[in-house]
Amino acid sequence: MRMSAKGSVGAAGATSPDPFAQVRSRGYVRLLVVAAVLGVPISAGAYGFLALVDGLQSWTYADLPKALGFQGTPPWWPLPLLAVAGLLVGLTIRCLPGTGGHKPAEGLSVSGAPRPVELPGVLLAAVATLGLGAVLGPEGPLIMLGSGVAVWLVRLFKPAVPPPVEAMVGAAGSFAAVSTLLGSPITGAFLLMEVSGIGGPMLGIVLVPGLLAAGIGSLVFVGLDNWTGLGTYSLALQDVPQANSPTVAEFGWALVIGLAAAFVGTGIRQSALLLQSRVERHLVPATVLMGLAVAGLAIAYAEGSGKAATEVLYSGQAALGPLLANSAGYTVGTSMLLVACKGLAYTASLGAFRGGPIFPAMFLGAAGGIALSHLPGLQLTSAFAMGIGAMSVAMLRLPLTSVLLATLLLGAQGLTVMPLVIVAVVVAYVVTLRLSPAPAGGSGAGAGKDSAPA
């Protein structure tokens, strides 16, 4: 799998590296074959991981209380559930190699594949976090597990893998793991490209194996869904309300939503980083305490609104569709209470648990958009989409991915509201960067600890 870079003669007669020479090499063809082969077991493993988390959520929240003799799930049930989650995550981070995966308060990271010895800690911390009710998503652990497993499998057959090739293999593993999680392989590809910060000719060189692995992964997800009947575990909405052409008033609302999301997102992110520094001083008890805080917020929302505590718990991925479909049943007060409780639970989860930041940010933006849609001059679908895009970019600082998340999710209606989403995302992005402190040791903005994988 060795690849070489040949030179090309420029106008001045000097030899300059040809960035596409390795694409024309036999080594690159072998890399594509490896990426395609790796896409099968890694995407199948990602499907199994998502099925495990989904089953664990249902079993611990609904089936276990009934097995213990309760008539349904008691209102206080989130307290022991999240206490156990905090205990397991804290012990995993303390006792197993690594840190249980990347720290979600610091944003998504693709700074390198984890060592094989760190993979069990990433898996256990993620399963405890996602399966027992903390407010984080699966994309962060899947990115790490996909890259780590891909590199490990390649090293089994070829121990001496050059670092650039290893980086591309790891990237392909990440692509395969999140191939359909965000609704489309293209959205996942843009997410990983923006997080990595790769540009220029190197972008295409790394992107092609990743896209191939993602395409194979999508086919595997579809095949496993047809075979098992468990579901696609892909972000999707059904019956999106009709959206009319954007109005001048809605462009004004795009400015307001973008500005509000920037302040809310910055507050959540900075508070989570502050909590993280406190939690790490007393890891196990503090993580349990954060779990109890998340549970308390879910109970408070359920008691105050008469709705399910699960709307505050978990990532919010599966709840986005019902939230939009039943939006008429959410008053402004209920929507704002949901935003407040989910936002605080999200902050606590970011500071203490292990998972991804995307889906809770999308849910918060959607709930906030639904609350604002009660005001004059703002359609429901437009508000929903702008809220998702603006809050996503405020938390992730990935503008292109945020626009795609908000628009591709809505299908045909997404094309209609895309201009509004773009305005809201741009405003939120610029204001977020102005509100956030500059990164130490350099300039620029990214989603946490951004670095190129090659």
C-alpha positions as CSV (number, residue, x, y, z in Angstrom):
1,M,0.0,0.0,0.0
2,R,2.9,2.2,-0.6
3,M,2.3,5.4,-2.5
4,S,4.8,7.8,-4.1
5,A,4.5,11.4,-5.3
6,K,6.1,12.2,-8.6
7,G,7.1,15.7,-9.7
8,S,5.9,17.9,-12.5
9,V,7.7,20.7,-14.3
10,G,6.3,24.2,-13.8
11,A,6.4,27.2,-16.1
12,A,9.7,28.3,-14.7
13,G,11.3,24.9,-15.3
14,A,11.4,24.0,-11.7
15,T,10.1,20.7,-10.5
16,S,7.1,20.9,-8.2
17,P,5.3,18.0,-6.5
18,D,2.3,16.7,-8.3
19,P,-0.4,16.3,-5.7
20,F,-2.4,13.9,-7.8
21,A,0.5,11.6,-8.6
22,Q,-0.4,9.2,-5.7
23,V,-4.0,9.0,-7.1
24,R,-2.5,7.5,-10.3
25,S,-0.3,5.1,-8.4
26,R,-1.1,1.4,-7.9
27,G,-0.8,2.0,-4.1
28,Y,-3.8,4.3,-4.3
29,V,-5.9,1.7,-6.1
30,R,-5.0,-0.8,-3.4
31,L,-6.1,1.8,-0.8
32,L,-9.5,2.1,-2.5
33,V,-9.9,-1.7,-2.4
34,V,-8.9,-1.7,1.3
35,A,-11.4,1.2,2.0
36,A,-14.2,-0.8,0.2
37,V,-13.4,-4.0,2.1
38,L,-13.2,-2.2,5.5
39,G,-16.5,-0.5,4.8
40,V,-18.4,-3.8,5.3
41,P,-17.3,-4.9,8.8
42,I,-17.1,-1.3,10.2
43,S,-20.5,-0.2,9.0
44,A,-22.0,-3.5,10.2
45,G,-20.4,-2.9,13.6
46,A,-21.8,0.7,13.6
47,Y,-25.2,-0.7,12.9
48,G,-24.8,-3.2,15.8
49,F,-23.7,-0.4,18.1
50,L,-26.7,1.7,17.2
51,A,-29.1,-1.2,17.6
52,L,-27.5,-2.0,21.0
53,V,-28.0,1.6,22.2
54,D,-31.5,1.7,21.0
55,G,-32.4,-1.6,22.7
56,L,-30.7,-0.5,25.9
57,Q,-32.7,2.7,26.0
58,S,-36.0,0.9,25.6
59,W,-35.1,-1.9,28.1
60,T,-33.8,0.3,30.9
61,Y,-36.5,3.0,30.7
62,A,-39.6,0.9,29.9
63,D,-39.1,-2.8,30.3
64,L,-37.0,-2.9,33.4
65,P,-39.4,-1.0,35.6
66,K,-42.2,-3.3,34.5
67,A,-40.0,-6.3,35.3
68,L,-39.5,-4.9,38.8
69,G,-43.3,-4.8,39.3
70,F,-44.0,-1.1,38.6
71,Q,-47.1,-0.1,36.6
72,G,-45.2,1.8,33.9
73,T,-42.1,3.9,34.4
74,P,-42.2,5.8,37.7
75,P,-41.6,9.6,37.5
76,W,-38.5,9.3,39.6
77,W,-37.0,6.5,37.4
78,P,-34.4,8.8,35.6
79,L,-32.6,9.3,39.0
80,P,-31.2,5.8,39.4
81,L,-30.8,5.4,35.7
82,L,-28.6,8.5,35.3
83,A,-26.7,7.8,38.6
84,V,-25.7,4.4,37.2
85,A,-24.7,6.0,33.9
86,G,-22.5,8.5,35.8
87,L,-20.9,5.8,37.8
88,L,-20.1,3.6,34.8
89,V,-18.8,6.4,32.7
90,G,-16.7,7.8,35.6
91,L,-15.2,4.4,36.3
92,T,-14.5,3.7,32.6
93,I,-12.7,7.0,32.2
94,R,-10.7,6.5,35.4
95,C,-9.8,2.8,35.1
96,L,-9.5,2.0,31.4
97,P,-6.8,3.3,29.0
98,G,-7.5,6.6,27.3
99,T,-10.2,9.0,28.3
100,G,-13.3,7.1,27.2
101,G,-13.3,8.9,23.9
102,H,-13.0,12.6,22.9
103,K,-14.4,15.2,25.3
104,P,-17.6,16.5,23.7
105,A,-17.4,19.9,25.4
106,E,-14.3,20.5,23.2
107,G,-16.2,19.7,20.0
108,L,-15.7,16.9,17.5
109,S,-12.2,15.8,16.7
110,V,-10.5,13.7,14.1
111,S,-7.0,14.2,15.3
112,G,-6.0,10.6,14.9
113,A,-7.2,7.0,15.4
114,P,-7.3,5.8,19.0
115,R,-4.9,3.0,20.0
116,P,-6.5,-0.5,20.0
117,V,-6.1,-0.6,23.8
118,E,-8.3,2.5,24.1
119,L,-11.2,1.1,22.0
120,P,-12.9,-0.8,24.9
121,G,-13.1,2.4,27.0
122,V,-14.5,4.4,24.1
123,L,-17.2,1.7,23.5
124,L,-18.2,1.3,27.2
125,A,-18.3,5.0,28.0
126,A,-20.5,5.6,24.9
127,V,-22.9,2.7,25.6
128,A,-23.4,3.9,29.2
129,T,-23.8,7.5,28.1
130,L,-26.2,6.9,25.2
131,G,-28.1,3.9,26.5
132,L,-28.9,5.3,30.0
133,G,-30.2,8.7,29.2
134,A,-27.4,11.3,29.0
135,V,-28.0,14.1,26.4
136,L,-25.4,13.3,23.8
137,G,-25.4,11.6,20.4
138,P,-23.5,8.6,18.8
139,E,-21.6,10.4,16.1
140,G,-18.5,11.2,18.3
141,P,-17.9,7.6,19.5
142,L,-18.6,6.2,16.0
143,I,-16.0,8.4,14.4
144,M,-13.4,7.2,16.9
145,L,-14.4,3.6,16.8
146,G,-14.6,3.5,13.0
147,S,-11.1,5.0,12.6
148,G,-9.6,2.9,15.4
149,V,-11.0,-0.4,14.2
150,A,-10.0,0.4,10.6
151,V,-6.3,1.1,11.5
152,W,-6.2,-1.9,13.8
153,L,-7.5,-4.2,11.1
154,V,-5.0,-3.0,8.6
155,R,-2.1,-3.3,11.1
156,L,-3.1,-7.0,11.6
157,F,-2.1,-7.7,8.0
158,K,0.5,-5.0,7.5
159,P,2.1,-3.7,10.7
160,A,4.4,-1.2,9.0
161,V,1.8,1.2,7.5
162,P,3.1,4.7,6.5
163,P,1.5,7.5,8.6
164,P,-0.2,9.2,5.6
165,V,-1.8,5.9,4.5
166,E,-2.8,5.1,8.1
167,A,-4.5,8.5,8.3
168,M,-6.5,7.8,5.1
169,V,-7.4,4.4,6.3
170,G,-8.6,5.8,9.6
171,A,-10.6,8.5,7.8
172,A,-12.3,5.8,5.6
173,G,-13.2,3.9,8.8
174,S,-14.9,7.1,10.2
175,F,-16.8,7.6,6.9
176,A,-18.1,4.1,7.0
177,A,-19.2,4.3,10.6
178,V,-21.3,7.5,10.2
179,S,-22.3,6.7,6.6
180,T,-26.1,7.1,7.0
181,L,-26.3,8.4,10.6
182,L,-26.9,11.9,9.5
183,G,-29.5,11.0,6.8
184,S,-27.1,10.9,3.9
185,P,-23.5,9.8,3.2
186,I,-22.9,13.3,1.8
187,T,-23.8,15.0,5.0
188,G,-21.4,12.7,6.9
189,A,-18.7,13.3,4.4
190,F,-19.0,17.1,4.7
191,L,-19.0,16.8,8.5
192,L,-15.7,14.9,8.5
193,M,-14.1,17.2,5.9
194,E,-15.0,20.3,7.9
195,V,-13.9,18.8,11.2
196,S,-10.5,17.7,9.7
197,G,-9.8,21.1,8.1
198,I,-8.3,19.5,5.0
199,G,-8.2,21.7,1.9
200,G,-6.7,21.9,-1.5
201,P,-5.7,18.8,-3.6
202,M,-5.3,16.7,-0.4
203,L,-9.0,17.0,0.2
204,G,-9.9,14.9,-2.9
205,I,-7.1,12.4,-2.2
206,V,-8.5,11.7,1.3
207,L,-12.2,12.1,0.3
208,V,-12.4,9.4,-2.4
209,P,-11.5,6.4,-0.1
210,G,-13.8,7.9,2.5
211,L,-16.7,8.3,0.1
212,L,-16.2,4.8,-1.2
213,A,-16.3,3.4,2.4
214,A,-19.4,5.5,3.1
215,G,-21.2,4.2,0.0
216,I,-20.4,0.6,1.0
217,G,-21.5,1.4,4.5
218,S,-24.9,2.8,3.3
219,L,-25.6,-0.4,1.4
220,V,-24.7,-2.5,4.5
221,F,-27.1,-0.4,6.6
222,V,-29.9,-0.8,4.1
223,G,-29.2,-4.6,3.9
224,L,-29.1,-5.1,7.6
225,D,-32.3,-3.1,8.0
226,N,-34.1,-5.3,5.5
227,W,-32.7,-8.4,7.1
228,T,-33.2,-7.6,10.8
229,G,-36.2,-5.2,10.6
230,L,-34.7,-3.2,13.4
231,G,-34.6,0.2,11.6
232,T,-32.1,2.2,9.6
233,Y,-31.0,4.4,12.6
234,S,-30.7,7.3,10.1
235,L,-31.8,10.8,10.8
236,A,-35.1,11.3,8.9
237,L,-38.4,13.2,9.2
238,Q,-41.8,12.2,7.8
239,D,-44.7,14.5,6.8
240,V,-42.8,17.8,6.9
241,P,-45.3,20.7,6.7
242,Q,-45.5,22.7,3.5
243,A,-43.2,25.7,3.3
244,N,-44.0,28.7,1.3
245,S,-41.5,30.9,-0.4
246,P,-39.4,33.0,2.1
247,T,-40.7,36.4,2.9
248,V,-38.9,39.6,3.9
249,A,-40.2,39.2,7.4
250,E,-38.7,35.7,7.6
251,F,-35.3,37.0,6.5
252,G,-35.6,39.4,9.5
253,W,-36.4,36.4,11.7
254,A,-33.3,34.6,10.3
255,L,-31.1,37.4,11.7
256,V,-32.9,37.1,15.1
257,I,-32.6,33.3,15.2
258,G,-29.0,33.3,14.2
259,L,-28.2,35.9,16.9
260,A,-30.1,34.1,19.6
261,A,-28.5,30.8,18.7
262,A,-25.0,32.2,18.9
263,F,-25.6,33.5,22.4
264,V,-27.3,30.3,23.6
265,G,-24.7,28.0,22.0
266,T,-21.8,30.0,23.3
267,G,-23.3,29.9,26.8
268,I,-23.7,26.1,26.7
269,R,-20.3,25.5,25.3
270,Q,-18.4,27.7,27.8
271,S,-20.5,26.4,30.7
272,A,-19.7,22.8,29.6
273,L,-16.0,23.5,29.5
274,L,-16.1,25.1,32.9
275,L,-18.0,22.0,34.2
276,Q,-15.6,19.7,32.6
277,S,-12.6,21.2,34.5
278,R,-14.5,20.8,37.8
279,V,-15.7,17.2,37.0
280,E,-12.2,16.0,36.2
281,R,-11.0,17.0,39.7
282,H,-13.4,14.4,41.3
283,L,-14.2,12.3,38.4
284,V,-16.5,9.5,39.6
285,P,-18.6,11.3,42.2
286,A,-18.9,14.4,40.0
287,T,-20.0,12.4,37.0
288,V,-22.7,10.7,39.1
289,L,-23.8,14.2,40.3
290,M,-24.0,15.4,36.7
291,G,-26.1,12.3,35.9
292,L,-28.5,13.2,38.8
293,A,-28.7,16.7,37.5
294,V,-29.7,15.5,34.1
295,A,-32.4,13.3,35.7
296,G,-33.7,16.1,37.8
297,L,-34.1,18.3,34.8
298,A,-36.0,15.6,33.0
299,I,-38.3,15.1,35.9
300,A,-38.9,18.8,36.3
301,Y,-39.9,19.1,32.7
302,A,-42.2,16.2,32.9
303,E,-43.9,17.5,36.0
304,G,-44.1,21.1,34.6
305,S,-45.4,20.2,31.2
306,G,-47.2,16.9,31.5
307,K,-45.1,15.5,28.7
308,A,-42.6,12.6,28.7
309,A,-39.3,13.0,30.5
310,T,-37.6,11.3,27.6
311,E,-38.0,14.5,25.6
312,V,-35.2,15.9,27.8
313,L,-33.2,12.6,28.1
314,Y,-31.2,11.0,25.2
315,S,-29.8,12.7,22.1
316,G,-33.1,13.9,20.6
317,Q,-32.4,12.2,17.2
318,A,-35.5,10.0,17.4
319,A,-37.6,12.8,19.0
320,L,-37.2,15.3,16.2
321,G,-39.9,13.8,14.1
322,P,-42.5,13.6,16.8
323,L,-41.6,17.1,17.9
324,L,-42.4,18.5,14.5
325,A,-45.5,16.3,13.9
326,N,-47.0,17.2,17.3
327,S,-45.8,20.9,17.3
328,A,-49.4,22.1,17.6
329,G,-49.5,20.6,21.1
330,Y,-46.5,22.7,22.4
331,T,-47.4,26.1,23.7
332,V,-44.8,28.8,23.8
333,G,-44.3,28.1,27.5
334,T,-43.9,24.4,27.1
335,S,-41.5,24.9,24.2
336,M,-39.4,27.3,26.3
337,L,-39.4,25.0,29.3
338,L,-38.2,22.2,27.0
339,V,-35.4,24.4,25.6
340,A,-34.3,25.4,29.1
341,C,-34.3,21.9,30.6
342,K,-32.8,20.2,27.5
343,G,-30.2,22.9,27.3
344,L,-29.1,22.6,30.9
345,A,-29.1,18.8,30.7
346,Y,-27.0,19.1,27.5
347,T,-24.6,21.3,29.2
348,A,-24.1,18.8,32.1
349,S,-23.8,15.9,29.7
350,L,-21.2,17.7,27.6
351,G,-19.1,18.4,30.7
352,A,-19.1,14.9,32.2
353,F,-20.2,12.2,29.7
354,R,-18.9,10.8,26.4
355,G,-20.8,11.2,23.1
356,G,-21.3,13.6,20.2
357,P,-22.8,17.1,20.3
358,I,-24.8,17.2,17.1
359,F,-28.2,15.7,17.8
360,P,-29.0,17.6,21.1
361,A,-28.0,20.9,19.3
362,M,-30.4,20.1,16.5
363,F,-33.2,19.3,18.9
364,L,-32.6,22.5,20.9
365,G,-32.7,24.5,17.7
366,A,-35.8,22.8,16.5
367,A,-37.7,23.3,19.9
368,G,-36.6,27.0,19.9
369,G,-37.8,27.4,16.3
370,I,-41.2,25.9,17.2
371,A,-41.6,28.3,20.1
372,L,-40.8,31.3,17.8
373,S,-43.2,30.0,15.1
374,H,-46.1,31.2,17.2
375,L,-45.0,34.8,16.5
376,P,-46.2,36.7,13.5
377,G,-44.4,36.4,10.1
378,L,-42.7,33.1,10.7
379,Q,-43.7,29.7,9.2
380,L,-43.3,26.6,11.3
381,T,-41.1,24.7,8.8
382,S,-38.9,27.8,8.2
383,A,-38.5,28.3,12.0
384,F,-37.8,24.7,12.6
385,A,-35.1,24.6,9.9
386,M,-33.4,27.9,10.9
387,G,-33.3,26.8,14.5
388,I,-31.6,23.6,13.6
389,G,-29.0,25.2,11.4
390,A,-28.3,28.1,13.7
391,M,-27.9,26.0,16.8
392,S,-25.9,23.4,15.0
393,V,-23.3,25.9,13.8
394,A,-23.2,27.6,17.2
395,M,-22.2,24.4,18.8
396,L,-20.1,22.8,16.0
397,R,-18.7,25.8,14.2
398,L,-19.2,23.9,10.9
399,P,-21.3,26.2,8.7
400,L,-21.6,24.0,5.6
401,T,-22.5,20.9,7.6
402,S,-25.0,22.9,9.6
403,V,-26.8,24.1,6.4
404,L,-26.9,20.5,5.1
405,L,-28.2,19.1,8.4
406,A,-31.1,21.6,8.4
407,T,-32.1,21.4,4.8
408,L,-31.5,17.8,3.6
409,L,-33.5,16.6,6.7
410,L,-36.6,18.4,5.4
411,G,-36.5,16.8,1.9
412,A,-38.2,18.9,-0.8
413,Q,-39.2,21.6,1.7
414,G,-35.5,22.0,2.6
415,L,-34.8,23.6,-0.8
416,T,-37.5,26.2,-0.2
417,V,-36.2,27.3,3.2
418,M,-32.5,26.9,2.3
419,P,-31.9,30.7,1.8
420,L,-33.3,31.4,5.2
421,V,-31.2,28.7,6.8
422,I,-28.0,30.1,5.1
423,V,-28.7,33.5,6.5
424,A,-29.4,32.2,10.0
425,V,-26.3,29.9,9.9
426,V,-24.0,32.7,8.7
427,V,-25.2,35.1,11.4
428,A,-24.8,32.5,14.1
429,Y,-21.4,31.5,12.9
430,V,-19.9,35.0,12.8
431,V,-21.4,36.0,16.1
432,T,-20.3,32.8,17.7
433,L,-16.7,33.4,16.6
434,R,-16.9,36.9,17.9
435,L,-18.2,35.8,21.3
436,S,-15.7,32.9,21.7
437,P,-12.2,33.4,22.9
438,A,-9.5,32.9,20.3
439,P,-7.8,29.4,20.4
440,A,-4.5,29.3,22.3
441,G,-1.5,29.1,20.1
442,G,-3.0,30.2,16.8
443,S,-5.9,31.8,15.0
444,G,-9.0,30.5,13.3
445,A,-12.0,28.6,14.4
446,G,-12.9,25.0,14.3
447,A,-15.0,22.4,15.9
448,G,-12.9,21.8,19.0
449,K,-9.5,20.3,18.6
450,D,-9.4,20.4,14.8
451,S,-6.4,19.0,13.0
452,A,-5.9,17.4,9.6
453,P,-5.6,13.6,9.7
454,A,-2.8,13.7,7.1
